């Protein structure tokens, strides 16, 4: 069994080692074992967000522009990521490309094509507009996609459909003109 050494501590009964199979570090270490580009430093894991047994998201970038970091982690015919998925008992893993641009990073962390993204660096909130028919997919089952994307990126994510965004923009424009709604 592969597990992650979370911490060690001294107790009255002697030393104690705490092992974990749910720690995000386990996912990171499994990818390090499986992906040669991570071992040699060409691909770097920037962030990991995990809901053990359900789904994980991992953000990667490459130090070499000719190496695709997501492709390196997926591997030929998906074999590298499949080995990690098998070790974790079928847990779904999303591999996204890291970006210093918060709008790009948040958009890539969501599993759909984003219409627009606007980051508010002061409050660390990213407002994302998605197609109406993909709103539920962006949010995910019980909010899982949005929650993991927020944990991965470190940004609070406000997801709206195109219709909701249009309505709130019209309401804001109406208030500026002094109209009563």
Secondary structure, DSSP 4 states (H G I P E B T S, - for coil): ---EEEEEEEETTEEEEEEESSSHHHHHHHHHHH-HHHHTTSEEEEEEEEETTTEEEEEEEESSTTS-HHHHHH-GGGHHHHHHHHHTTS-EEEEEE--SSHHHHHHHHSSS-EEEEEEETTTTEEEEEE-GGGHHHHH-GGGHHHHHHHHHHSSEEEEEEHHHHHHHHHHHHHHHTT---
